Amino acid sequence: IASDYKYKLAYEKGKGKHIGFRSLHDDPKLVHFMHVAKLQSDREYKKNYEKLKTKYNTPMDMISITAAKQSQEAASNINYKRLIHRYVTPPDAMNLELARNMMNIQSDNNYKMDYNTWFKGLGWVPIGSLDVEKAKKATDIASDKKYRQPPEKLAFTSIPDSLEIVLAKSNAQMMNKKLYTHAWDKDKIKTNIMPDTPEIVLSKINQMNMSEKLYRSGWENSKKKGYHLMPDAVSIKAAKASRDIASDYKYK
């Protein structure tokens, strides 16, 4: 009874053997649970609806479809107008020939055919005719080149020291902006300040006061010289006396 081997012997023998149904569909409880799950599944419930919701089937003999077809036929212009018969005219009929002749007479293309084919683009000027000579005279009268005499052809020499020339030169120099601003343009790029003015002296003093280099110059020079301490200085003697007092060797 107390042996653990005997207690687990039956379990170890049936450990690798299959107990129960061979497949899921052989168990009635599992089949029942699957059927209940399908009934409760919202996806299975809407499966047929999702397949058919994009398909729309309308019967062809529906009252509304039939009424719409009849209304379309009534409103259509194709079936409204129907040719009763076809009229055929022989090509040599008298009225057809008369209509052709009237069209040719009224045609603007046939009226201007000779002009567009032969005369259009051909220029002809009767040299020496009254109209040509009149046009030449009118051109000479209206010509500004022939009306005005060019000044370069006039033989005229002005005196360089005349009153008008001297006055014109003086006015030109007075109105010349470059000469007017020449002295200013030359001096505006130059700045001359006296070195002993109060403002310059004050700025130099302020510069010296604000200079970090001058502020530390004494300290930097003392560092370069080093530190010299005399052996009989008070601080040296005090340190030696304190050392002797604190020395355990001297004490004992």
C-alpha positions in Angstrom: 0.0 0.0 0.0 2.8 2.4 0.8 4.8 1.6 -2.3 4.9 4.5 -4.8 5.8 2.1 -7.6 2.7 0.0 -7.2 0.6 3.2 -6.9 1.7 4.6 -10.3 2.1 1.3 -12.2 -1.3 1.5 -13.9 -0.8 5.2 -14.8 2.7 4.5 -16.4 1.3 1.6 -18.5 -1.5 3.7 -20.0 0.5 6.9 -20.3 1.3 6.7 -24.0 -2.0 5.2 -25.1 -4.9 7.3 -26.5 -8.0 7.3 -24.4 -11.2 8.8 -25.8 -12.5 9.7 -29.3 -10.3 9.5 -32.4 -11.5 12.8 -33.9 -13.4 16.0 -32.9 -16.5 15.0 -34.7 -16.8 11.7 -32.9 -17.4 13.4 -29.5 -21.1 14.4 -29.3 -20.5 17.0 -26.7 -17.8 18.8 -28.8 -20.1 18.6 -31.8 -22.9 20.1 -29.8 -20.6 22.9 -28.5 -19.5 23.7 -32.1 -23.1 23.9 -33.2 -24.0 26.2 -30.4 -20.9 28.4 -31.2 -22.1 28.7 -34.8 -25.6 29.7 -33.7 -24.2 32.4 -31.4 -21.6 33.6 -33.9 -22.5 37.0 -35.4 -20.3 36.3 -38.4 -22.2 33.1 -39.3 -25.5 34.9 -38.7 -24.6 37.6 -41.3 -22.7 35.4 -43.7 -25.5 35.0 -46.3 -26.5 38.7 -46.0 -22.9 39.8 -46.7 -22.8 37.7 -49.8 -26.2 38.9 -51.2 -26.2 42.6 -50.1 -24.2 43.7 -53.2 -26.4 41.8 -55.6 -29.7 43.2 -56.7 -32.2 41.2 -58.8 -35.2 42.8 -60.3 -37.9 40.8 -62.1 -38.3 41.9 -65.7 -42.1 41.9 -65.6 -42.3 44.1 -62.5 -45.0 46.8 -62.8 -42.6 49.7 -62.2 -40.1 48.4 -64.8 -42.9 47.9 -67.4 -44.3 51.4 -66.7 -40.8 52.9 -67.0 -40.2 51.2 -70.4 -43.6 52.4 -71.7 -42.8 56.0 -70.5 -39.4 55.9 -72.2 -41.0 54.7 -75.5 -43.6 57.5 -75.2 -41.0 60.2 -74.5 -38.5 58.9 -77.1 -38.2 60.9 -80.3 -37.1 57.8 -82.3 -40.5 56.1 -82.3 -42.4 59.4 -82.4 -41.3 60.3 -86.0 -41.7 57.6 -88.6 -41.1 58.1 -92.3 -44.2 57.3 -94.3 -42.4 56.6 -97.5 -39.2 57.4 -99.4 -39.3 59.9 -102.3 -37.0 59.2 -105.2 -36.3 61.8 -107.9 -34.7 60.9 -111.2 -31.4 62.7 -111.8 -32.7 64.3 -115.1 -35.9 65.7 -113.7 -36.8 69.2 -114.8 -37.3 70.6 -111.3 -33.9 69.2 -110.2 -32.1 70.8 -113.1 -33.8 74.1 -112.4 -32.7 73.9 -108.8 -29.1 73.2 -109.8 -29.1 76.2 -112.2 -30.5 78.5 -109.5 -27.9 77.3 -107.0 -25.1 77.9 -109.5 -26.4 81.4 -110.1 -26.7 82.2 -106.4 -23.3 80.6 -105.6 -20.7 83.2 -104.5 -17.9 80.7 -105.2 -18.8 80.4 -108.8 -19.3 84.1 -109.1 -15.8 84.8 -107.9 -14.1 81.8 -109.5 -12.5 83.8 -112.4 -11.3 86.5 -110.0 -9.8 84.1 -107.5 -8.2 81.9 -110.1 -6.8 84.4 -112.6 -6.8 88.0 -111.4 -6.2 87.8 -107.7 -2.6 88.6 -106.9 -1.7 90.1 -110.2 -0.6 93.8 -109.8 -0.5 96.4 -112.5 0.4 100.1 -112.1 0.0 102.5 -115.1 3.2 104.5 -114.9 2.5 108.2 -115.7 -1.2 108.1 -115.1 -3.0 110.9 -113.3 -3.5 108.9 -110.1 0.1 107.8 -109.9 1.4 111.4 -110.4 -1.0 112.7 -107.8 0.1 110.2 -105.3 3.8 111.1 -105.9 3.1 114.8 -105.3 1.1 114.1 -102.2 4.0 112.0 -100.9 6.6 114.8 -101.5 4.4 117.3 -99.8 3.8 115.1 -96.7 7.5 114.1 -96.5 9.1 115.6 -93.4 12.6 114.8 -94.7 12.1 117.0 -97.7 10.2 119.7 -95.8 12.9 120.2 -93.2 16.5 121.2 -94.1 19.0 119.1 -92.1 21.2 121.3 -89.9 24.4 119.5 -90.7 24.2 120.9 -94.2 24.2 124.5 -93.0 27.6 126.2 -93.0 27.5 127.8 -89.5 30.5 128.3 -87.1 30.0 129.6 -83.6 32.6 131.7 -81.7 33.9 129.8 -78.6 34.2 132.9 -76.4 30.8 134.4 -77.3 28.5 135.4 -74.5 26.0 132.7 -75.3 28.6 129.9 -75.3 30.2 131.1 -72.1 26.8 131.3 -70.4 25.9 127.9 -71.6 29.1 126.4 -70.3 28.6 128.1 -66.9 25.1 126.8 -66.6 26.2 123.3 -67.5 28.8 123.4 -64.8 26.3 124.8 -62.3 23.7 122.1 -63.2 26.3 119.3 -63.1 25.5 117.1 -60.0 28.8 115.2 -60.2 30.8 118.4 -59.9 28.4 119.6 -57.2 29.0 116.6 -55.0 32.6 115.9 -55.9 34.1 117.5 -52.7 31.6 115.8 -50.4 32.1 112.4 -52.1 35.9 112.9 -51.6 35.7 113.9 -47.9 32.9 111.5 -46.8 35.2 108.5 -46.9 37.8 110.2 -44.7 37.4 110.7 -40.9 39.9 113.0 -39.0 39.7 112.9 -35.2 42.1 114.7 -32.9 43.9 112.3 -30.5 43.6 114.7 -27.4 39.9 115.4 -27.5 38.0 114.7 -24.3 36.0 111.9 -25.8 39.1 110.1 -27.1 40.9 110.4 -23.8 37.8 109.2 -21.9 37.4 106.2 -24.1 41.1 105.3 -23.7 40.8 105.5 -19.9 37.6 103.4 -20.0 39.3 100.9 -22.2 42.2 100.6 -19.7 39.7 100.2 -16.8 37.8 97.5 -18.6 40.8 95.7 -19.9 41.1 92.2 -18.3 44.8 91.9 -19.4 45.8 95.1 -17.6 43.8 94.1 -14.6 45.8 90.8 -14.2 49.2 92.2 -15.3 50.5 92.6 -11.7 49.5 89.2 -10.7 50.9 87.6 -13.8 54.3 89.4 -13.2 54.4 88.3 -9.6 53.8 84.7 -10.7 56.7 84.9 -13.1 59.1 86.1 -10.3 58.2 83.2 -7.9 57.8 83.2 -4.1 60.7 83.8 -1.8 60.3 82.8 1.9 63.1 83.5 4.4 64.0 80.6 6.7 63.7 82.7 9.9 60.3 84.0 9.0 57.6 84.0 11.7 55.4 81.5 9.9 58.4 79.1 9.5 59.3 79.3 13.2 55.7 78.8 14.2 55.4 75.7 12.0 58.6 74.2 13.4 57.5 74.8 17.0 54.1 73.2 16.3 55.8 70.2 14.8 58.0 69.7 17.8 55.1 70.0 20.2 53.1 67.4 18.2 56.1 65.1 17.8 55.7 61.9 19.8 59.5 61.3 19.6 60.3 64.6 21.5 57.5 63.9 23.9 59.0 60.6 25.0 
